[in-house]
Amino acid sequence: MARSSSSSANIRQVSRLAGVSATTVSRVLSNSPIPTDQTRKVVMEAVRKLGYRPDPMLSAAFRRPRSSDAPVTRDTRVIGYLATSTIHESQMHSDGYYSAALMGIHSVLKANRYHMLWDVCEIGRNDIPDIVAEHRVDGLLIQTTMSPNLRQLLAQQLPVVFIDRAYVDQPADCVLMNYDRAIHEQLTMLWKLGHRQIASFTDATDSYYNDLIRRAHRHFFQDQGLEPPCQDLNQPRDINPANDDQVMRDYVNDLLHSPSRPTAVVAMQAYAISIIEIAGQQGISIPGRLSVAGVNDMNREKSVTSGLTTYVVPMYEIGAAAAELLLDRLRQPQRPPRRILIEGPPITRTSCGPVPNPDGLSS
């Protein structure tokens, strides 16, 4: 929140008193030509009544002329970082995944004499975060899913870089793991082990990563001149924290009784580990009767314990590259958007083996 020299009032209180959005208040204070004179009058009256005055050290509003032709000039030397509360909690516990991205970001910003200011932006949020509404940052690093309207609105106001995400409907700077290559190489590894009936587990919640898996699975088998196998198992499952255990148990049961007789399955790490654990509880040998390949290594401790063969996502490098890309965007605001793919190394453990002979998953 912006600080006030004479009270604890903030921009949200001003917006409520004036009966307008925080964005409108921000536009009035930044001398934007968009608000009408009547709106400007109402907002400034609310500002006067509350004694609200943004800290000029944190706001670029006091350094911007009121002209529709003048570019937005920011010089806070502060970069904003948006992520969900779950990601922030993981970072605070040094989880080795999201915290590694944060370390990469911090190292680059520190080397370039920038500071970082983070804000929570939960999935599904539609309002502009305070650090943006109050002009407290020069640009944004975004590591969360958000509505198309919000991410496009943010990109109109500030230079942005998306971390571990790319959007077809919004060309923008982004840095992400080369998941296409990782999935293709996992499928190639299973193919060389003799597997032909390879299923994939995906969910219907997060379309970005799961679309990658389904697309890579389809393209791999098309490259072999074959129709993708196990179509009955490749449909996205409706899964959430309240039903995840039952959904995964149902999926393992479907693996065992599917007419397509799969001998291997590919999934994101959390799902792959669940398949290994549930299969073990049911006496299914991994990899003797079923091979399981992961696509990322978010929780390395669980991957090691389960023996999951997967790929390491180099989050430190991804975070550092994202920060470098945003600083480059600040220096070259008119250059075309760039997408940077970071390669991660494969990790071979014990969850994948030769195709079972002769009957795969059958008893």
C-alpha positions as CSV (number, residue, x, y, z in Angstrom):
1,M,0.0,0.0,0.0
2,A,1.1,3.5,-0.6
3,R,2.1,5.4,2.5
4,S,0.5,8.7,3.7
5,S,2.4,11.4,5.4
6,S,-0.6,12.5,7.4
7,S,-2.8,9.4,7.9
8,S,-3.0,5.7,7.3
9,A,-5.4,6.2,4.4
10,N,-4.7,4.2,1.3
11,I,-5.8,4.2,-2.3
12,R,-8.5,1.6,-1.7
13,Q,-10.1,3.8,0.9
14,V,-10.0,6.7,-1.5
15,S,-11.7,4.6,-4.2
16,R,-14.4,3.5,-1.8
17,L,-15.2,7.0,-0.7
18,A,-15.2,8.3,-4.2
19,G,-17.3,5.4,-5.5
20,V,-14.8,4.6,-8.3
21,S,-12.2,1.9,-8.8
22,A,-8.6,2.0,-7.5
23,T,-7.5,2.2,-11.1
24,T,-9.5,5.3,-11.7
25,V,-8.0,6.9,-8.5
26,S,-4.5,6.0,-9.8
27,R,-5.3,7.6,-13.2
28,V,-6.4,10.8,-11.5
29,L,-3.4,11.0,-9.3
30,S,-1.1,10.3,-12.3
31,N,-2.6,13.1,-14.3
32,S,-4.0,10.6,-16.9
33,P,-6.3,12.3,-19.5
34,I,-8.8,9.4,-19.3
35,P,-10.9,10.4,-16.2
36,T,-13.5,13.1,-16.8
37,D,-13.4,16.4,-15.0
38,Q,-16.3,15.4,-12.8
39,T,-14.6,12.1,-11.8
40,R,-11.4,14.0,-11.1
41,K,-13.2,16.4,-8.9
42,V,-14.9,13.5,-6.9
43,V,-11.6,11.7,-6.5
44,M,-9.6,14.7,-5.4
45,E,-12.3,15.6,-2.8
46,A,-12.0,12.1,-1.4
47,V,-8.2,12.5,-1.3
48,R,-8.6,15.8,0.6
49,K,-11.1,14.3,3.1
50,L,-8.9,11.3,3.9
51,G,-5.7,13.3,3.8
52,Y,-4.2,10.7,1.4
53,R,-0.9,11.5,-0.1
54,P,1.2,8.8,-1.9
55,D,4.8,8.7,-1.0
56,P,6.7,10.3,-3.9
57,M,9.6,7.9,-3.4
58,L,7.3,5.0,-4.3
59,S,5.1,6.6,-6.9
60,A,5.9,7.7,-10.5
61,A,2.6,9.6,-10.6
62,F,4.2,12.8,-9.4
63,R,6.8,12.7,-12.2
64,R,4.4,12.2,-15.1
65,P,2.9,15.1,-17.1
66,R,-0.7,15.1,-18.0
67,S,-0.5,14.6,-21.7
68,S,-2.0,11.8,-23.8
69,D,1.0,12.0,-26.1
70,A,3.7,11.8,-23.4
71,P,5.1,8.3,-22.6
72,V,4.7,6.8,-19.2
73,T,8.0,7.4,-17.5
74,R,8.9,5.3,-14.4
75,D,12.1,5.3,-12.5
76,T,11.4,3.5,-9.2
77,R,14.3,1.0,-9.6
78,V,11.8,-1.5,-8.3
79,I,10.5,-4.6,-10.1
80,G,7.2,-6.1,-9.1
81,Y,6.8,-9.9,-8.7
82,L,3.3,-11.5,-8.8
83,A,2.6,-15.0,-7.6
84,T,0.0,-16.9,-5.7
85,S,0.0,-17.2,-1.9
86,T,0.9,-20.9,-2.3
87,I,4.0,-20.1,-4.3
88,H,5.0,-17.4,-1.8
89,E,4.5,-19.9,1.1
90,S,6.7,-22.4,-0.7
91,Q,9.4,-19.7,-1.3
92,M,9.4,-18.8,2.4
93,H,10.1,-22.4,3.2
94,S,13.0,-22.6,0.7
95,D,11.3,-25.4,-1.2
96,G,14.1,-25.6,-3.8
97,Y,11.7,-25.0,-6.7
98,Y,9.9,-21.7,-6.5
99,S,12.5,-20.4,-4.0
100,A,15.2,-21.1,-6.6
101,A,13.3,-18.9,-9.1
102,L,13.2,-16.1,-6.6
103,M,16.9,-16.5,-5.9
104,G,17.6,-16.2,-9.6
105,I,15.5,-13.1,-9.9
106,H,17.1,-11.5,-6.9
107,S,20.6,-12.1,-8.0
108,V,20.1,-10.4,-11.4
109,L,18.2,-7.4,-9.9
110,K,20.8,-6.9,-7.2
111,A,23.6,-7.0,-9.8
112,N,21.7,-4.3,-11.7
113,R,20.8,-2.2,-8.6
114,Y,17.1,-2.9,-8.7
115,H,14.9,-3.9,-5.8
116,M,12.0,-6.3,-5.9
117,L,8.5,-5.8,-4.4
118,W,6.1,-8.8,-4.5
119,D,2.4,-9.0,-4.3
120,V,0.0,-11.9,-4.0
121,C,-2.1,-12.5,-7.1
122,E,-4.4,-15.5,-6.7
123,I,-5.7,-17.5,-9.7
124,G,-8.9,-16.0,-10.9
125,R,-8.2,-12.5,-9.6
126,N,-9.5,-9.7,-11.8
127,D,-8.5,-6.4,-10.0
128,I,-5.2,-4.6,-10.5
129,P,-2.7,-5.4,-7.8
130,D,-1.9,-2.4,-5.5
131,I,1.8,-2.3,-6.5
132,V,0.6,-1.5,-10.1
133,A,-2.3,0.7,-9.2
134,E,-0.1,2.8,-7.0
135,H,2.8,3.1,-9.6
136,R,5.3,1.5,-7.3
137,V,7.2,-0.6,-9.8
138,D,8.9,-0.2,-13.2
139,G,7.8,-3.6,-14.6
140,L,6.3,-6.9,-13.6
141,L,7.5,-10.5,-13.4
142,I,4.4,-12.7,-13.4
143,Q,4.5,-16.3,-12.1
144,T,0.8,-17.1,-11.8
145,T,-2.3,-17.9,-13.9
146,M,-4.6,-14.9,-14.3
147,S,-7.6,-14.0,-16.4
148,P,-6.9,-12.9,-20.0
149,N,-8.4,-9.5,-19.3
150,L,-6.1,-8.8,-16.3
151,R,-2.9,-10.0,-17.8
152,Q,-3.6,-8.0,-21.0
153,L,-4.5,-4.9,-18.9
154,L,-1.3,-5.2,-16.9
155,A,0.8,-5.6,-20.1
156,Q,-0.8,-2.3,-21.4
157,Q,0.4,-0.5,-18.2
158,L,3.8,-2.0,-17.6
159,P,6.5,-4.0,-19.2
160,V,5.8,-7.6,-18.2
161,V,7.6,-11.0,-18.4
162,F,5.7,-14.2,-17.8
163,I,7.6,-16.9,-15.9
164,D,7.0,-20.6,-16.8
165,R,3.9,-19.5,-18.9
166,A,3.2,-18.5,-22.5
167,Y,-0.1,-17.4,-23.9
168,V,-1.2,-17.8,-27.5
169,D,-3.6,-14.9,-27.3
170,Q,-1.0,-12.5,-25.9
171,P,2.5,-12.2,-27.5
172,A,4.7,-11.2,-24.6
173,D,8.1,-11.8,-23.2
174,C,8.3,-15.1,-21.4
175,V,10.8,-17.6,-20.0
176,L,9.8,-21.2,-19.6
177,M,11.1,-24.7,-19.4
178,N,11.3,-26.5,-22.7
179,Y,8.5,-28.9,-21.8
180,D,7.9,-30.0,-25.4
181,R,11.4,-31.4,-25.6
182,A,11.3,-33.0,-22.1
183,I,8.0,-34.8,-22.9
184,H,9.3,-35.9,-26.3
185,E,12.5,-37.3,-24.8
186,Q,10.5,-39.1,-22.1
187,L,8.4,-40.7,-24.8
188,T,11.5,-41.5,-26.8
189,M,13.1,-43.2,-23.8
190,L,10.0,-45.4,-23.2
191,W,9.8,-46.2,-26.9
192,K,13.4,-47.4,-26.9
193,L,12.5,-49.6,-23.9
194,G,9.9,-51.3,-26.1
195,H,6.8,-49.5,-24.9
196,R,4.1,-48.8,-27.6
197,Q,1.0,-48.5,-25.4
198,I,1.9,-45.3,-23.6
199,A,-0.9,-43.4,-21.8
200,S,-0.8,-39.8,-20.4
201,F,-2.5,-38.5,-17.3
202,T,-3.6,-34.8,-17.5
203,D,-6.1,-32.8,-15.6
204,A,-8.8,-30.3,-16.7
205,T,-7.8,-27.6,-14.2
206,D,-4.6,-26.2,-15.6
207,S,-4.9,-26.3,-19.3
208,Y,-1.4,-24.9,-20.1
209,Y,0.8,-27.7,-18.9
210,N,-1.7,-30.5,-19.7
211,D,-2.2,-29.2,-23.2
212,L,1.5,-29.5,-23.6
213,I,1.5,-33.2,-22.6
214,R,-1.5,-34.1,-24.8
215,R,0.0,-32.3,-27.8
216,A,3.4,-33.8,-27.4
217,H,1.9,-37.3,-26.9
218,R,-0.1,-36.9,-30.1
219,H,2.7,-35.5,-32.2
220,F,5.2,-38.2,-31.0
221,F,3.0,-41.1,-32.2
222,Q,2.1,-39.3,-35.4
223,D,5.8,-39.0,-36.1
224,Q,6.0,-42.8,-35.8
225,G,3.2,-43.1,-38.3
226,L,0.8,-44.3,-35.6
227,E,-2.5,-43.2,-34.1
228,P,-1.9,-42.1,-30.5
229,P,-2.7,-45.1,-28.2
230,C,-4.7,-45.3,-25.0
231,Q,-7.3,-42.7,-26.0
232,D,-9.6,-43.9,-23.3
233,L,-7.0,-42.9,-20.7
234,N,-5.7,-39.7,-22.2
235,Q,-8.8,-37.5,-21.6
236,P,-8.3,-34.8,-18.9
237,R,-9.6,-35.7,-15.5
238,D,-11.5,-33.3,-13.3
239,I,-9.4,-33.1,-10.2
240,N,-9.1,-30.8,-7.2
241,P,-7.7,-31.0,-3.6
242,A,-11.0,-32.4,-2.3
243,N,-11.1,-35.4,-4.7
244,D,-7.5,-35.9,-5.9
245,D,-6.9,-39.2,-4.1
246,Q,-10.1,-40.8,-5.4
247,V,-9.4,-39.5,-9.0
248,M,-5.9,-40.9,-9.0
249,R,-7.2,-44.3,-7.6
250,D,-9.8,-44.4,-10.3
251,Y,-7.2,-43.7,-12.9
252,V,-4.9,-46.5,-11.7
253,N,-7.9,-48.8,-11.8
254,D,-8.6,-47.7,-15.3
255,L,-5.0,-48.4,-16.2
256,L,-5.3,-51.9,-15.0
257,H,-8.6,-52.7,-16.8
258,S,-8.3,-50.6,-20.0
259,P,-8.8,-52.4,-23.3
260,S,-5.8,-50.5,-24.6
261,R,-3.5,-52.4,-22.1
262,P,-1.0,-49.6,-21.4
263,T,2.5,-50.5,-20.2
264,A,3.7,-47.0,-19.4
265,V,2.2,-43.6,-18.5
266,V,3.6,-40.0,-18.6
267,A,2.4,-37.3,-16.2
268,M,3.4,-34.2,-14.4
269,Q,5.4,-35.0,-11.2
270,A,2.7,-34.9,-8.6
271,Y,0.4,-37.2,-10.6
272,A,3.2,-39.5,-11.6
273,I,4.2,-40.0,-7.9
274,S,0.5,-40.6,-7.0
275,I,0.3,-43.3,-9.7
276,I,3.5,-45.0,-8.3
277,E,2.2,-44.9,-4.7
278,I,-1.3,-46.2,-5.5
279,A,0.1,-48.9,-7.8
280,G,2.4,-50.0,-5.0
281,Q,-0.4,-50.2,-2.6
282,Q,-2.3,-52.5,-5.0
283,G,0.7,-54.7,-5.5
284,I,1.5,-53.5,-9.0
285,S,5.3,-53.7,-9.7
286,I,6.9,-50.5,-10.9
287,P,8.5,-50.8,-13.4
288,G,7.9,-54.5,-13.8
289,R,4.3,-54.2,-14.8
290,L,4.0,-50.4,-15.4
291,S,6.6,-47.8,-16.2
292,V,5.9,-44.2,-15.0
293,A,7.8,-41.2,-16.4
294,G,7.5,-37.7,-14.9
295,V,7.9,-34.3,-16.7
296,N,9.1,-32.1,-13.9
297,D,10.9,-32.4,-10.6
298,M,9.0,-29.8,-8.4
299,N,9.5,-31.7,-5.2
300,R,12.8,-33.4,-5.5
301,E,12.6,-35.2,-2.2
302,K,9.3,-37.0,-3.2
303,S,10.8,-37.8,-6.6
304,V,13.8,-39.4,-5.1
305,T,11.7,-41.4,-2.6
306,S,9.4,-42.7,-5.3
307,G,12.2,-43.4,-7.7
308,L,10.6,-41.2,-10.4
309,T,12.4,-40.8,-13.7
310,T,11.8,-37.3,-14.7
311,Y,13.3,-33.9,-15.7
312,V,14.7,-31.2,-13.5
313,V,13.2,-27.8,-14.1
314,P,16.1,-25.3,-13.7
315,M,14.1,-22.7,-11.8
316,Y,17.1,-20.6,-10.8
317,E,18.1,-20.1,-14.4
318,I,14.5,-19.5,-15.4
319,G,14.1,-16.8,-12.7
320,A,17.4,-15.1,-13.6
321,A,16.6,-15.2,-17.4
322,A,13.2,-13.6,-16.7
323,A,14.8,-10.8,-14.7
324,E,17.3,-10.2,-17.4
325,L,14.6,-10.2,-20.0
326,L,12.5,-7.6,-18.1
327,L,15.5,-5.3,-17.7
328,D,16.2,-5.6,-21.4
329,R,12.6,-4.7,-22.1
330,L,13.0,-1.5,-19.9
331,R,16.0,-0.6,-22.0
332,Q,14.3,-1.5,-25.3
333,P,10.6,-0.9,-24.9
334,Q,9.8,-1.2,-28.7
335,R,11.6,-4.5,-29.4
336,P,9.5,-7.6,-30.5
337,P,8.4,-10.0,-27.7
338,R,10.9,-12.8,-27.0
339,R,10.3,-16.4,-25.7
340,I,13.3,-18.0,-24.0
341,L,13.3,-21.8,-23.5
342,I,15.5,-23.2,-20.8
343,E,16.7,-26.8,-21.1
344,G,16.5,-29.1,-18.0
345,P,18.5,-32.2,-17.5
346,P,16.8,-35.7,-17.3
347,I,17.1,-37.6,-14.1
348,T,17.0,-41.4,-14.5
349,R,15.8,-43.3,-11.4
350,T,13.9,-46.6,-11.1
351,S,10.4,-46.0,-12.3
352,C,11.0,-46.9,-15.9
353,G,12.0,-50.2,-17.4
354,P,11.6,-52.5,-20.4
355,V,8.1,-53.3,-21.6
356,P,6.5,-56.2,-19.7
357,N,6.4,-59.4,-21.6
358,P,4.0,-60.6,-22.8
359,D,0.8,-59.2,-21.3
360,G,1.7,-55.8,-19.9
361,L,-0.8,-54.9,-17.2
362,S,-2.9,-58.0,-17.4
363,S,-2.8,-60.4,-14.4
